[in-house]
C-alpha cells in the first residue's frame, strides 16, 4: 500500500487502519444529519468502513449472486431503509479519495453520487445525503448545510460546485453504473 499524500484528505491513521475513514470524510460525517421529519437528510454514517466480510455478505444479498465479493466497495453508511452509501473502487490505482461515491438502495435504487470525495463533500454541503441525491424526489428540497460547507472548503476548496452540478457530473462520467450492477444480479 502506498502512503496517501496530504491532498487526498487522508492522514497516517488511514494507512494503519484500512477501515478508518479519510480525514475529510470523517469530518463531514462527524456532524449530525437532521432528518427534519422527512424534510432533511436521512443518513446514518458508520464509525468506520464496513468490514470486507460484511460488505461481501451485503453485496451478495443485494445482487442475489453468491459468486461475487464486495471488494469493489467501501461502505460508510446507510439510510433509514438500509440502502448503502459507498466508495466504488472502479479507477485502477487511484487513491480512495479519487474514487466515485455511490448509493445502492434497499429497493434496488442506484446512483452515482459524486466523482470523488471532494465532490461528495460539496454534495453534502448543498444539503443532500446519499439517498436524496440518488432518488431525487421532486417534492424534496435540499437545505444547504453551513457546517458541512466549512468542511468542504477546508478539504476540497478546488472542487467547489453546486450539489446539482456534482450529481450531474457524476452521472455523465458513469452513465452505465445501474446497468453494470443489474448485469451482476441473479
N, C-alpha and C positions, 0 to 999 in steps of 0.2 A: 504494500500500500504506500502511495506517495503522500507526503505531508501536504496539507492544504495550505494555500497562501492566504494572507490576511484579507485579500479582496473577495474571497468566496464566503465570507461571513462565518467561518469556522474558527475554532480555537483548538488548542492542544488536546483538550478533553475529548474532542471528536475522534482523534486518531487513536486514543487509548480505549474508547468505548464506542464501537460502531453503532450501538443503539442510541447513543446520545444525539440530540438534535444539533444541527449547526447553530451557532450563537444567534444568528438573525432570526431563525425560525423559533428558537426558544424564547427570544424576547417578544416576538409577536404573539405567541401562544400563551405566554405568561399573563397577559392581560385578559380580564374576563370578557366573555361574549354575552351580550344582552339579547335574550330571546324576545323580550318585549311583547309577550303574549301573541307571538306569531308575526310580529312586525319587525323583528330584528334578525339576528343571525342565530341559527340553531346549529351549534357545533360544539363537540366535546373533545378537546385535544387530549392526547395521551401524554404521560410524563416522559416517554421515550418511544422510539420506534417499536412497533410490534415485532416480536421475535420472528426469526426466519421460519420456525416450525408453525407458529400461529398464522403467519402470512400464507404459507403453503396450504394449511388447512382451510383458511378462508377462501383462497383463490380456487381451490379445487371445488369447494362447495358452491361458490359463485358461478363457476363455469359448468359444473356438473362433470368435469373432466378429471378423473383420478390420475391421469398421466402427466399432469402439469405440476410445476412448483411455483412458488411465489417470488422467485429470485429477481424478477424484473420490477418489483415494487418495494417501497419503504413506506409502510402505513404509519401515519402520525395522528390520526383522529377519526372520529365518526360523527355523523349527525344523529338525531334522535331516533331515526328509524333503523339505524345500523349500516347506513351507507358509509363507505370508507374514503378518506382523502389520503393520497399517497404521492410520493415521487414515482415517476415511471422511468426506469433506467433504460432508456432507449438510445441514448447517444454514447456510442462506444468511447471509452477512455476519457469522457468528460467528467469533471467533478460533480458531486451530488448537487451543488447549488446551481449548476447549469443544466440540470435535467428538468423536463416538464413535470408539472404537478397535475394530477388527475383526480376525478371522482368516479367511484363505482357504487351506484345506489343499490339499496336492498331490493328494489323492484326492477332492476335491470337498467336504470338510468346510467348514462355515462357522459363524461365530458372532460375535455382538456381545459383546465382552469387557467393555467399560466405556462409560459415557455421556460420559466426559470424561477428560482427562489426570489430573486429581486422583483420580478413581475408579480409574483404571488403576494409579496409584502404590499404592493400598491393596490392589488385587488382587495386585500383586507382593509387597507386604509380607506378605500372607496365605499366601504360598508357592506361588502359581500362576504359570505362564507362559502365553503366548497359547494354545498347543496344549492344555495341561492344562485351561484354562478353557473352551475351545470344545468339546473332545471329551468331557470329564468321564467318564473310565473309572472304573468303580466300585471297582476294586482299587487305584487310585492314591490316596495320602493326601498332602495338602499339608503342607509343612513351613514354618511361618512363618519369615520372614527378618528378623531384628532390624536388620541394616544398612539394608535397604530400608524398614523401618518408620521408621527415623530420617529417611530421605529423604522419606517421605510426611508425616511430622509437620512437617518443615521447609517443604515446598512446598504441602501441601494439608491443613492441620490441620482445616479446616472440613468436609472430605469424609470423615473417618474412618468407616469401615464395615468389617464383616467381608467377606472375599472373596466368600462365597456371596451376600451381600446386593448387592454390586456387580454380580455376574453376573446375578442375578435382576432387579435394577432395569433393567439394560441390555436384557435380553430383553423386559421389559414395554414399554419405551419404543420398541423397534424389533422388533416381532414378525414383520415381513414381510421382514427382511433376506435370508434364504435365498431366499424366493420372488422378491424383486426381482432377485437375481443370476441365478437359474435362468431368468428370463424373457429375460435377455441372452444366454444360451448358445445356440449353434447345434449 
